[in-house]
Structures are given as structure tokens and as C-alpha cells.
Amino acid sequence: QVQLVESGGGLVQAGGSLRLACAASGSIFRVNAMGWYRQAQGKQRELVAVITSGGSTNYADSVKGRFTISRDNAKNTVYLQMNGLKPEDTAVYFCNADLLLFRSGAYYPSDYWGQGTQVTVSS
């Protein structure tokens, strides 16, 4: 069974920092792109940052220069270092992974989501 397990959310004051982690586990043949999304109350889920297996990154304009996404391929883990946090960064943060699974002699691309972790930034 494949799982994405997130950690590192919490409450922080404006200007502070948090580091999120998300580990993919289970019977996975390959982990392709991994990313972080967030959903604020009453709003749609939006992309925060994404990183390919080769290390190429892409960020939402709202977090450029403040957030850094990275990954450890040996551990199937993606990180999000968040600095200079603002109240508008408050949201539930979700990890996403584009996986390739091998089942019964065939390969299956699969998209998985973590359970979400709350990040709250107080002013």
C-alpha cells in the first residue's frame, strides 16, 4: 500500500519559518515529480511548488524568494522550507506525488496525495 505522510505543520508568528516534509512509502517503482499544494479556508487548492526527479523546480509567484522545495530521492521525501511567513500563507498544505507503480507485470502511473498538514501564521 502506498502512502504519503506529511509532517512539520504548526503555528508560527509572521516572519517566522517552518519546514514541511513528506515521505512516500510502499511498493513504488519510481517517484517522478513531487509537489506541495495548499488550500485556505473557502478557497480552491493551489500549487505552491513542484520539483521533478531531476531537481527542476517551479514556484507560485506568491512564494518565490521565501519558500524552497527540495527532495531526497534516496528517501522518497520532499521538503518545503518556508521562510518569511505571512498570515496569507495560512492554509492546509498537501503533498502530491506522481508515482510509477509496478503491479502484476505492468506499470501504472498514479497520482497520490497526503492527508494535509495545517500551517497557521499569526499576525
Backbone torsions as a table, in degrees:
resi	resn	phi	psi	omega
1	GLN	NA	134.5	-178.2
2	VAL	-94.2	137.2	177.9
3	GLN	-137.4	148.4	167.4
4	LEU	-116.0	119.9	-176.5
5	VAL	-116.6	120.8	-177.7
6	GLU	-99.2	155.5	174.9
7	SER	-154.0	161.4	171.0
8	GLY	107.0	-1.6	177.7
9	GLY	-72.4	175.0	177.6
10	GLY	159.9	-164.9	-178.7
11	LEU	-107.5	131.8	-179.1
12	VAL	-145.4	153.1	177.2
13	GLN	-80.0	156.0	177.6
14	ALA	-54.9	136.9	-177.0
15	GLY	92.4	-12.0	-178.0
16	GLY	-82.5	-174.3	-176.2
17	SER	-132.0	151.1	171.6
18	LEU	-142.9	154.4	175.6
19	ARG	-126.9	121.7	176.9
20	LEU	-97.5	148.2	175.1
21	ALA	-133.2	149.3	177.8
22	CYS	-143.5	120.9	-178.3
23	ALA	-110.9	129.6	175.7
24	ALA	-94.5	132.1	-179.3
25	SER	-137.5	162.8	-179.6
26	GLY	115.0	-168.4	-177.2
27	SER	-83.2	89.0	-175.9
28	ILE	-117.1	129.5	177.0
29	PHE	-79.2	-46.1	-179.8
30	ARG	-152.4	142.6	173.5
31	VAL	-103.5	120.2	178.7
32	ASN	-91.2	-124.7	-178.9
33	ALA	-69.2	147.1	173.3
34	MET	-129.7	150.0	-176.8
35	GLY	-156.1	171.2	176.1
36	TRP	-122.0	136.5	175.1
37	TYR	-125.0	163.0	176.1
38	ARG	-142.2	153.5	178.3
39	GLN	-137.0	112.2	175.3
40	ALA	-83.4	157.8	-177.9
41	GLN	-58.6	128.7	178.7
42	GLY	78.8	5.3	-177.7
43	LYS	-123.4	165.3	178.1
44	GLN	-78.7	156.0	175.9
45	ARG	-67.1	138.3	-178.5
46	GLU	-133.1	151.9	177.6
47	LEU	-70.4	135.0	173.7
48	VAL	-101.9	-54.0	-178.5
49	ALA	-161.2	151.8	178.7
50	VAL	-139.6	148.9	178.8
51	ILE	-137.7	133.5	179.1
52	THR	-83.0	172.6	178.6
53	SER	-64.6	-24.1	178.3
54	GLY	-87.7	-4.6	175.9
55	GLY	99.3	2.4	175.7
56	SER	-71.5	140.1	-175.3
57	THR	-124.5	157.9	175.3
58	ASN	-146.9	139.4	-175.1
59	TYR	-128.4	151.3	168.0
60	ALA	-66.9	145.2	-178.8
61	ASP	-57.0	-33.8	-175.2
62	SER	-68.5	-16.2	-177.4
63	VAL	-117.6	-3.8	-179.3
64	LYS	-58.2	134.0	180.0
65	GLY	86.3	-11.4	179.7
66	ARG	-116.0	-36.8	-177.5
67	PHE	-107.0	147.9	175.9
68	THR	-133.4	125.8	176.6
69	ILE	-100.2	141.2	177.5
70	SER	-148.6	170.2	179.8
71	ARG	-149.3	155.4	173.7
72	ASP	-118.2	102.3	-174.9
73	ASN	-65.3	-31.2	179.9
74	ALA	-65.8	-27.3	-178.3
75	LYS	-105.9	2.2	-176.7
76	ASN	51.3	43.9	-174.8
77	THR	-125.2	138.7	175.5
78	VAL	-118.1	145.1	-178.1
79	TYR	-122.9	154.4	171.8
80	LEU	-134.3	108.0	175.5
81	GLN	-88.5	120.4	-176.8
82	MET	-115.6	114.1	178.2
83	ASN	-115.1	161.2	178.9
84	GLY	56.8	43.0	-175.1
85	LEU	-64.9	144.5	-179.5
86	LYS	-120.7	156.0	177.5
87	PRO	-54.9	-32.0	-180.0
88	GLU	-72.2	-6.5	173.3
89	ASP	-82.8	-7.0	179.4
90	THR	-60.9	125.8	-177.2
91	ALA	-178.7	170.7	166.3
92	VAL	-88.5	126.7	-178.1
93	TYR	-101.5	129.2	-177.7
94	PHE	-115.8	137.1	173.1
95	CYS	-89.8	143.8	177.2
96	ASN	-133.6	141.4	179.0
97	ALA	-137.7	136.1	175.7
98	ASP	-97.1	107.7	-171.4
99	LEU	-111.8	154.4	169.2
100	LEU	-115.9	117.5	-178.9
101	LEU	-104.5	152.1	176.2
102	PHE	-119.9	115.8	-176.2
103	ARG	-136.0	127.0	173.2
104	SER	50.6	44.1	174.7
105	GLY	82.6	7.5	-178.9
106	ALA	-135.1	156.0	179.3
107	TYR	-99.0	139.3	-179.2
108	TYR	-131.2	118.1	171.2
109	PRO	-73.0	137.7	-177.0
110	SER	-142.8	144.9	179.9
111	ASP	-111.6	122.7	-177.4
112	TYR	-120.7	150.4	178.0
113	TRP	-123.9	145.4	171.2
114	GLY	-79.7	177.3	-175.2
115	GLN	-81.6	-14.2	179.9
116	GLY	96.9	145.0	176.5
117	THR	-136.2	135.3	-175.2
118	GLN	-80.6	131.7	171.1
119	VAL	-119.3	123.0	-179.9
120	THR	-124.2	125.5	-179.4
121	VAL	-115.2	117.6	-179.1
122	SER	-91.7	148.5	-177.8
123	SER	-91.1	NA	NA
